């Protein structure tokens, strides 16, 4: 706390310093509250998360369409291509059109590793506009 010490002079005794003790008290109380509530928020309780609803997306003209089938074969705009060739072609596409949109169609039975590899290649060459195409149940995308 700030104290006014009498210096023997006859001024009105204006205190020109800011008392920061209440501010520190409030900050410590807030810190304690956050420390108590964070473990309750981040606890690992087993819950079933809600399912994402599928919204159909249309294949846009001018976008690069990459399809991965259930055997992890990759197709670029309908033509089968291996991973090394895909990497080279995507580098050229990224140089020509850096903002080109990539749309990935993955078979429901495809392992994530195959889709992740294609996604990684697209990101590494600088193609950052990436969409995953889905279809509602009972319809066909193509």
SVG drawing of the C-alpha trace seen along z (x, -y; Angstrom):
<svg xmlns="http://www.w3.org/2000/svg" viewBox="-31 -25 41 77">
<polyline fill="none" stroke="black" stroke-width="0.4" points="0.0,0.0 1.1,-3.5 1.8,-5.8 2.1,-9.5 5.0,-10.5 4.9,-13.9 8.0,-15.8 7.3,-18.8 6.2,-20.9 2.7,-22.4 1.5,-21.1 -1.8,-19.4 -0.2,-16.0 -1.3,-14.9 -0.3,-11.3 0.9,-11.1 1.7,-7.4 -0.7,-4.6 -1.6,-2.0 -1.2,1.3 -2.0,3.6 -5.7,4.0 -4.7,4.8 -2.3,7.5 -4.9,8.9 -7.5,9.2 -5.0,10.7 -4.0,13.4 -7.6,14.3 -8.2,14.6 -5.1,16.8 -6.3,19.1 -9.8,19.3 -8.2,20.3 -5.9,22.8 -8.9,24.5 -11.2,24.5 -8.7,25.7 -8.4,29.3 -12.2,29.6 -12.4,28.4 -9.6,30.7 -10.5,33.9 -10.6,37.0 -14.1,38.2 -15.3,40.7 -18.1,39.1 -19.5,39.8 -19.1,36.8 -21.9,35.7 -21.6,36.8 -20.9,34.2 -23.7,33.8 -22.7,34.2 -23.2,31.3 -22.9,32.1 -20.3,30.2 -20.2,29.8 -17.1,30.3 -16.1,26.8 -14.9,26.2 -11.2,25.1 -10.4,26.9 -7.9,29.8 -9.8,33.0 -7.8,35.7 -9.5,39.0 -8.2,41.8 -9.9,45.2 -10.1,48.0 -6.9,49.6 -5.0,46.2 -4.7,45.5 -4.6,41.8 -6.3,40.2 -5.7,36.6 -8.7,35.3 -9.8,38.8 -6.4,40.3 -4.4,42.6 -1.1,41.2 1.6,42.4 2.8,40.3 6.1,39.1 4.4,38.0 1.6,36.4 4.2,34.4 5.9,33.1 2.6,32.2 1.3,30.4 4.5,28.4 3.9,27.2 0.3,26.4 1.3,24.4 3.8,22.4 1.2,21.6 -1.8,21.0 -0.8,20.6 -4.4,20.1 -5.9,23.0 -8.4,25.0 -7.8,28.7 -10.8,31.0 -10.1,34.4 -12.5,37.3 -11.6,40.2 -13.3,43.5 -15.0,44.4 -12.8,47.5 -9.5,45.7 -7.0,45.6 -6.2,42.2 -2.5,42.6 -3.3,42.4 -5.4,39.3 -2.9,37.8 0.0,38.3 -2.0,36.5 -2.9,33.7 0.7,33.4 1.9,33.1 -0.7,30.4 0.3,28.4 4.1,28.8 3.9,27.3 1.8,24.4 -1.7,25.3 -3.6,24.3 -7.2,24.2 -8.2,27.8 -11.7,29.2 -12.9,32.7 -15.9,33.7 -18.7,35.6 -22.1,36.8 -25.3,37.3 -26.5,40.8 -28.4,42.3 -27.0,40.1 -24.0,40.3 -21.5,37.5 -20.5,38.3"/>
</svg>
